[in-house]
Structures are given as C-alpha cells and as structure tokens.
C-alpha cells in the first residue's frame, strides 16, 4: 500500500526558511520520480519541483533560486528546502509519486508579510 506523508509545514515570516519532508512507503522509491506541488486557495494545483531517481531536478520559475528539492533513497525521503519565502508561497504543499501517480495528504505553509 502506497503512502506519502508530508511534514514540516507551518507559519513562517516572509524572508524566512522552512523544510518540508515527505516519507514514502510501499513504493520502489529509488526508481521513482518524486515531486512537490502546491495549491493556494482558489487556484489550481501547480508544480513546484521534481527530482528523478538519478537526482535531476526541475523547478517552477517562481521558486528557482529559492527552493531546493532533494532526496534520500536510503530513507525513502524527499525534501523541499524553502528559503526567502514570500507571502505568495502560501499554499498546501503536496508530495507526489510519479510512478504510482499518488499524492500525499498535504501540509499547509503560511507565509506572513
């Protein structure tokens, strides 16, 4: 049974940092491309960043240079380090497994100005 459990969300001031974590289980994690997506109120879910099994990364233009996605295949974990956060980064952040087309339950990130 596939499970993706996000953690690390919360309230942070603009300009601050936060690290999100996603724990995967029930998957062949090492071969899977993993992603972080986000959905703000009244908006569609959008891609934030992805990372392949080999470590290649892709970012949305809006977060390039501020966010870093990484993974630890030994621990079945994927991370999103968020630096220099802005109020427009406020959203529910979801972990995504491309191989299993599976979403986590999401973690709320709120950035105050």
BAFI-3210 file (N, C-alpha, C; in Angstrom, 3 decimals, decimal comma, padded with zeros to 6 digits):
// residues 113
n [1|2|3|4|5|6|7|8|9|10|11|12|13|14|15|16|17|18|19|20|21|22|23|24|25|26|27|28|29|30|31|32|33|34|35|36|37|38|39|40|41|42|43|44|45|46|47|48|49|50|51|52|53|54|55|56|57|58|59|60|61|62|63|64|65|66|67|68|69|70|71|72|73|74|75|76|77|78|79|80|81|82|83|84|85|86|87|88|89|90|91|92|93|94|95|96|97|98|99|100|101|102|103|104|105|106|107|108|109|110|111|112|113]
n.u [000,848|000,672|002,035|002,344|003,646|003,545|005,386|006,396|005,347|003,968|003,723|005,468|007,607|007,839|010,698|011,915|012,796|011,974|011,645|010,286|009,236|008,865|007,750|008,003|006,350|005,781|006,474|008,632|010,946|013,439|013,496|011,683|010,338|009,981|007,854|007,086|004,176|001,893|-001,020|-002,824|-005,431|-008,348|-006,973|-005,423|-003,773|-000,259|002,932|005,846|008,467|010,509|012,215|014,319|015,016|017,728|018,569|018,242|016,891|014,004|012,433|009,753|009,476|008,885|010,008|012,647|016,019|015,358|014,080|014,911|014,919|015,397|016,552|016,621|017,450|018,020|016,535|014,018|012,964|011,920|012,696|011,914|013,510|012,877|013,710|013,992|011,220|008,015|004,932|003,267|003,937|002,346|000,363|-001,135|001,060|001,958|003,199|004,293|004,147|005,436|005,615|003,677|001,536|000,490|-000,712|000,283|-001,210|-000,912|000,552|000,228|001,513|002,122|002,866|003,697|003,431]
n.v [-001,186|002,099|004,940|008,364|010,710|013,906|016,450|019,222|021,649|024,963|028,138|030,911|033,746|036,214|036,014|034,171|030,680|027,245|023,723|021,120|017,742|014,484|011,331|008,227|005,145|001,687|001,787|001,482|003,227|004,154|004,181|005,970|009,022|011,891|014,498|017,872|019,681|022,472|024,088|026,914|028,792|028,907|028,552|026,592|023,419|023,403|022,713|022,572|021,537|018,864|015,704|013,333|009,745|009,638|012,028|014,360|017,597|019,765|022,911|025,173|028,375|030,365|029,648|029,107|029,238|029,809|027,638|024,245|020,966|017,697|014,310|011,275|008,239|006,028|006,377|006,630|009,206|012,481|015,898|019,388|022,276|025,477|028,666|032,216|032,846|033,925|035,799|034,926|032,282|030,915|028,133|024,853|022,219|019,463|016,172|014,057|011,022|009,996|007,550|005,924|007,549|009,014|010,888|012,700|013,720|016,373|019,439|022,369|025,519|028,681|031,969|034,869|038,401]
n.w [000,000|-000,984|000,554|001,247|003,300|004,354|006,108|008,226|007,510|008,260|009,969|008,797|008,656|006,072|004,030|005,572|006,321|005,587|005,908|004,165|004,498|003,093|003,613|002,176|001,645|000,853|-001,778|-004,681|-004,086|-004,963|-007,734|-008,517|-009,763|-007,916|-006,675|-005,665|-005,222|-005,162|-003,830|-003,770|-002,102|-004,053|-006,383|-009,032|-008,605|-008,681|-010,176|-008,196|-007,811|-009,112|-008,790|-010,177|-010,147|-010,488|-009,527|-010,982|-011,295|-011,435|-011,591|-010,819|-012,334|-010,532|-008,128|-008,492|-007,524|-004,934|-003,684|-002,898|-003,979|-002,744|-002,173|-000,255|-000,853|000,690|002,929|001,987|001,577|000,617|000,188|000,611|000,609|001,577|000,990|001,629|001,634|000,391|000,733|-001,330|-001,563|000,094|000,639|000,310|000,408|-001,525|-001,695|-004,325|-006,105|-009,051|-010,415|-009,216|-009,441|-007,213|-004,441|-001,513|001,631|002,068|003,343|005,192|004,349|005,487|004,830|006,372|005,980]
ca.u [000,000|001,480|001,755|003,225|003,274|004,293|005,519|007,285|004,662|003,682|003,688|006,814|007,613|008,453|012,151|012,391|013,027|011,200|011,956|009,239|009,691|007,864|008,158|007,324|006,364|005,018|006,876|010,028|011,256|014,695|013,324|010,528|010,474|009,140|007,620|006,317|003,198|001,204|-002,318|-003,272|-006,898|-008,929|-006,082|-005,157|-002,539|000,822|004,224|006,887|009,771|010,585|013,553|014,312|015,755|019,150|018,869|017,999|015,823|013,287|011,745|008,912|010,218|008,583|010,766|014,053|016,967|014,906|013,715|015,763|014,367|016,434|016,003|017,494|016,880|018,208|015,489|012,729|012,529|012,151|012,644|011,848|014,020|012,291|014,399|013,482|009,810|007,196|003,511|002,653|004,256|001,326|-000,390|-000,963|002,109|001,715|004,223|003,710|004,905|005,100|005,476|002,428|000,532|-000,111|-000,497|000,181|-002,380|-000,615|000,933|-000,042|002,570|001,587|003,925|003,147|004,207]
ca.v [000,000|003,301|006,047|009,529|011,514|015,164|017,126|020,371|022,895|025,825|029,582|031,476|035,131|036,457|036,051|033,052|029,383|026,107|022,500|020,112|016,363|013,517|009,948|007,302|003,720|000,866|002,094|001,235|004,646|004,525|004,339|006,851|010,472|012,477|015,910|018,718|020,559|023,290|024,628|028,058|028,918|029,442|028,348|025,207|022,827|023,689|022,086|023,356|020,961|017,414|015,130|011,979|008,758|009,944|013,297|015,537|018,408|020,734|023,852|026,237|029,642|031,200|029,224|028,887|030,025|029,924|026,327|023,130|019,631|016,676|013,021|010,306|006,953|005,059|006,608|006,823|010,544|013,591|017,130|020,664|023,383|026,717|029,849|033,521|032,624|035,107|035,544|034,175|030,864|030,325|027,096|023,475|021,577|018,032|015,281|013,283|009,917|009,908|006,145|005,402|008,630|009,031|012,141|012,733|014,440|017,797|020,159|023,793|026,512|030,036|032,967|036,163|039,542]
ca.w [000,000|-001,114|001,478|001,242|004,463|004,412|007,391|008,207|007,209|009,387|009,758|008,724|008,193|004,767|004,105|006,380|005,696|006,058|005,181|004,119|004,327|002,634|003,855|001,276|001,985|-000,082|-003,153|-005,049|-004,040|-005,622|-009,178|-008,702|-009,791|-006,876|-006,883|-004,758|-005,857|-004,172|-004,226|-002,977|-002,129|-005,273|-007,537|-009,408|-008,103|-009,617|-009,920|-007,536|-008,157|-009,228|-008,748|-010,717|-009,364|-010,611|-008,877|-011,822|-010,709|-012,253|-010,711|-011,358|-012,410|-009,369|-006,944|-008,848|-006,749|-003,543|-003,170|-003,316|-003,750|-002,586|-001,775|000,394|-001,251|001,770|003,930|001,293|001,926|-000,295|000,951|-000,093|001,417|001,090|001,510|001,158|001,306|000,128|001,016|-002,436|-001,409|000,957|-000,063|000,783|-000,365|-001,680|-002,224|-005,426|-006,692|-010,476|-010,837|-008,699|-009,574|-005,875|-003,719|-000,075|002,132|002,039|004,553|004,982|004,551|005,504|004,928|006,786|005,465]
c.u [000,890|001,047|002,806|002,756|004,167|004,346|006,400|006,626|004,428|003,627|005,113|006,702|008,268|009,958|012,753|012,538|012,179|011,675|010,802|009,861|008,534|008,441|007,325|007,428|005,498|005,352|008,292|010,641|012,439|014,544|012,289|010,958|009,474|008,972|006,943|005,428|002,573|-000,110|-002,713|-004,799|-007,386|-008,086|-005,908|-003,858|-001,449|002,107|005,149|008,264|009,638|012,034|013,461|015,078|017,260|019,550|018,719|016,781|015,228|012,497|010,811|009,719|010,051|009,404|012,248|014,953|016,588|014,624|014,687|015,080|015,534|015,778|017,079|016,894|017,016|017,103|014,102|012,120|012,805|011,893|012,450|012,324|013,560|013,012|013,763|012,010|009,069|005,747|002,835|003,041|003,254|000,445|-000,333|000,038|001,918|002,945|003,560|004,678|004,489|004,836|004,114|001,272|-000,254|000,272|-000,480|-001,020|-002,168|-000,229|000,826|001,210|001,933|002,728|003,295|004,055|004,630]
c.v [001,244|004,338|007,131|010,433|012,741|015,694|018,351|021,687|023,725|027,272|030,118|032,904|035,235|036,640|034,908|031,770|028,310|024,895|021,519|018,744|015,509|012,130|009,033|005,880|002,973|001,126|001,604|002,616|005,013|004,738|005,403|008,303|011,043|013,969|016,571|019,635|021,412|023,812|025,718|028,149|029,557|029,258|026,866|024,727|023,035|022,996|023,066|022,843|019,452|016,969|013,687|011,033|009,036|011,277|014,531|016,288|019,375|021,616|024,762|027,527|030,468|030,836|028,995|029,814|030,179|028,570|025,277|021,823|018,656|015,380|012,189|008,937|005,897|005,167|006,743|008,184|011,508|014,867|018,332|021,740|024,674|027,883|031,111|033,428|033,949|034,792|034,735|032,705|030,161|029,370|025,802|022,809|020,063|017,330|014,371|012,222|009,765|008,476|005,600|006,398|008,772|010,331|011,905|013,579|015,948|018,362|021,650|024,620|027,889|031,015|034,312|037,287|040,476]
c.w [000,000|-000,077|001,293|002,369|004,538|005,832|007,212|007,867|008,466|008,975|009,797|008,212|006,824|004,935|004,885|005,585|006,349|005,282|005,307|003,898|003,851|002,820|002,986|001,800|000,990|-001,533|-003,409|-005,207|-004,929|-007,118|-009,523|-008,836|-008,788|-007,125|-005,701|-005,597|-004,760|-004,744|-003,247|-003,066|-003,427|-006,512|-007,819|-008,763|-009,148|-009,178|-009,210|-007,968|-008,287|-009,157|-009,221|-009,807|-009,392|-010,021|-009,745|-011,309|-011,724|-011,303|-011,488|-011,347|-011,139|-008,127|-007,240|-008,058|-005,294|-002,911|-003,707|-002,970|-003,639|-002,131|-001,094|000,118|-000,151|002,814|003,311|001,628|000,779|000,486|000,032|000,872|000,777|001,766|000,938|000,769|001,197|000,475|-000,091|-002,443|-000,501|000,167|000,737|-000,159|-000,335|-002,236|-003,264|-005,908|-008,141|-010,914|-010,435|-008,872|-008,281|-005,163|-002,215|000,339|002,184|003,384|004,265|005,269|004,456|005,738|005,262|006,310|006,595]
res [x|x|x|x|x|x|x|x|x|x|x|x|x|x|x|x|x|x|x|x|x|x|x|x|x|x|x|x|x|x|x|x|x|x|x|x|x|x|x|x|x|x|x|x|x|x|x|x|x|x|x|x|x|x|x|x|x|x|x|x|x|x|x|x|x|x|x|x|x|x|x|x|x|x|x|x|x|x|x|x|x|x|x|x|x|x|x|x|x|x|x|x|x|x|x|x|x|x|x|x|x|x|x|x|x|x|x|x|x|x|x|x|x]
***
